[in-house]
Amino acid sequence: MLDSRTIEIIKSTVPVLEVHGETITRTFYQTMFRNHPELLNIFNHANQRQGKQPTALANAVYAAAANIDALERILPVVRGIAQKHRALGILPEHYPIVGENLLGAIKTVLGEAATEEIIEAWAQAYGVIADVFISVEAEMYEHSEQQPGGWRGFRRFIIDRKVQETAEVTSFYLVPEDGKAIASYEPGQYITVRVKPEGQEFTHLRHYSLSMAPGAAYYRITVKREDADANRPEGIVSTYLHQHMQEGGVLELSAPAGDFTLDQNLQAPVTLISGGVGLTPMLSMLETLLQHSEREIVYIHAARSREHHIMKEHIDKLAANSPHLKCYTVYETSAADDKCDKSGYIDASWLSTIAPLHSDFYFCGPVPFMKAIYQALHEMNVPEENIHYEFFGPAGSLSSSAPA
């Protein structure tokens, strides 16, 4: 426990973190990777380049400081981050490295304003926060290993099938190389793939949502190839999977993880909304609902056009055989012979005519798409507790004031 003076000092730094948080976290990552380049085998290089990881860490540090006297308030956030840490293989011995470099970054950025008293208070606070993460993650590691078909660390899987869904999206069907059982998962969770493409100095890890209901003897991930454009380079892992990993190839996976999951204990209607490859966790939820529930389901998928519509035939078949499922399609651009329910974008006025307002709403897709859906749901006065969403990558904010 922290004494009252330490808590007072930490909370007094909240306004400073609000202003300088991202500068501190950018400095932290630069220094840490310079001192410990081996950690580049764990961290997502693309998120570093795009600034997503420093922003996410700044938000987490800010939240921890603001709630340092009652960390239980941010336990849901802690558990979400801990899920990713377990999936990536973050271990207790990594925390002192993070602490040392984070304190160093605070000193560097704040200069003389970072007094010895402030640094000592932050050292104590970091120790408490790290202990919380280590404890939560230890439970997750144990559960991952002890559950039927579970394992710790990474396990080798063979690509049994590789199915092209669209020009830029491919599904990979993965079976364990050892032939043993695999862990089940909650619909909405992801697995983590670890690869080392030829010519790359470090291993690369990516989370990919499982795009099917649990219960099979294999996993399926559905991966969009991230091509280069004016704003970003091509995706290292997605390109490697598409272009170099063929049927019979081997991938290393950590066990399923994630806290964006379908609540299967409710009986209220469910509205699932996906944009592009954000379809993947939605499809896992949809298939699970159809197998185990009679709940009313509305599924809305938005795509750039018909040719970008992932697994359309599969979803059409599900809808044809499921009287309690209604499916809708929105194409940003559509040809005269395209069969879609709306051209353009999803908005509150249209959404309110097809989705029961007392639904549980789940959605996933590109950040601008998710911001639009989040705003539409608020315009419809959907209660916050009925709104559930997943970011692909570091967690961010969907508030209108947050940067895209």
PyMOL commands that set and color helices and strands:
alter all, ss='L'
color gray80, all
select helices_A, chain A and resi 4-12+14-35+37-41+45-50+52-66+71-88+94-113+116-146+236-244+276-292+306-308+312-320+348-354+367-379+384-386
alter helices_A, ss='H'
color red, helices_A
select strands_A, chain A and resi 154-164+169-176+190-195+204-209+219-224+250-257+270-275+297-303+325-331+342-343+360-364+387-390
alter strands_A, ss='S'
color yellow, strands_A
deselect
rebuild
show_as cartoon
